Amino acid sequence: MKGLKISIFKGGETEPETTITIPVAIIRFATRLMPKQAVSALEEYGVDLNQIVELSQQEGIQGTLVEIERHKKNERVIIAIE
């Protein structure tokens, strides 16, 4: 099943501290349930959630959409469609 996957890495680790996977079939509905803090955090990274939703609905879109590295905080966020 195709899904939107958000992985958060901290401290230079190779394994994510947190992973969120949302099935693409329910992504529009699921984004309405996301806490405002999560949406604000994505916006802080410069990620437009509406554009991610639109991309996830297109056929043939797969792989990493966005990879963000915050060097001062030693964090990395990867948003992918798998």
C-alpha positions as CSV (number, residue, x, y, z in Angstrom):
1,M,0.0,0.0,0.0
2,K,1.3,3.4,-1.0
3,G,1.9,5.7,1.9
4,L,3.3,9.1,3.0
5,K,6.2,8.5,5.3
6,I,7.7,11.1,7.6
7,S,10.9,10.1,9.4
8,I,12.6,12.2,12.0
9,F,16.3,11.5,12.9
10,K,18.0,13.1,15.9
11,G,21.6,13.2,17.1
12,G,23.1,12.0,13.8
13,E,21.5,8.5,14.3
14,T,21.0,6.3,11.2
15,E,17.7,5.0,12.6
16,P,14.8,7.4,12.9
17,E,13.6,8.4,16.4
18,T,10.1,8.8,15.0
19,T,8.4,7.6,11.9
20,I,4.8,8.4,10.8
21,T,3.2,6.6,7.9
22,I,-0.1,7.7,6.5
23,P,-1.8,5.6,3.8
24,V,-2.2,7.8,0.7
25,A,-5.8,6.7,0.3
26,I,-6.7,8.7,3.5
27,I,-4.1,11.4,3.4
28,R,-6.6,14.3,2.8
29,F,-8.7,13.2,5.8
30,A,-5.6,12.5,7.9
31,T,-4.2,15.9,7.4
32,R,-7.3,17.4,9.0
33,L,-6.6,15.4,12.1
34,M,-3.0,16.4,12.4
35,P,-2.2,18.6,15.4
36,K,-1.7,22.2,14.6
37,Q,1.8,21.9,16.2
38,A,2.7,19.3,13.6
39,V,1.5,21.4,10.7
40,S,3.4,24.4,12.2
41,A,6.5,22.4,12.5
42,L,6.3,21.4,8.8
43,E,5.7,25.0,7.8
44,E,8.8,25.9,9.9
45,Y,10.8,23.5,7.7
46,G,9.3,25.3,4.6
47,V,7.0,22.3,3.8
48,D,3.6,23.1,2.3
49,L,1.3,20.2,3.5
50,N,-1.2,20.9,0.7
51,Q,1.5,20.4,-2.0
52,I,2.5,17.2,-0.4
53,V,-1.1,16.0,-0.5
54,E,-1.4,16.9,-4.1
55,L,1.8,15.1,-5.0
56,S,0.8,12.0,-3.1
57,Q,-2.4,11.7,-5.2
58,Q,-0.5,11.6,-8.5
59,E,0.3,8.4,-10.2
60,G,4.0,7.5,-10.6
61,I,5.2,9.7,-7.7
62,Q,7.4,7.7,-5.4
63,G,10.5,8.3,-3.3
64,T,11.9,11.1,-1.2
65,L,10.0,14.4,-1.7
66,V,11.8,16.5,0.9
67,E,14.9,16.0,3.0
68,I,15.6,18.7,5.6
69,E,18.7,18.9,7.7
70,R,18.9,21.2,10.7
71,H,22.6,21.2,11.5
72,K,22.5,23.3,14.6
73,K,19.9,21.0,16.1
74,N,21.5,17.9,14.7
75,E,18.1,16.9,13.2
76,R,17.1,15.5,9.8
77,V,13.5,15.0,8.5
78,I,12.7,12.9,5.4
79,I,9.3,13.1,3.8
80,A,8.7,10.3,1.2
81,I,6.1,8.4,-0.7
82,E,6.7,4.7,-0.5
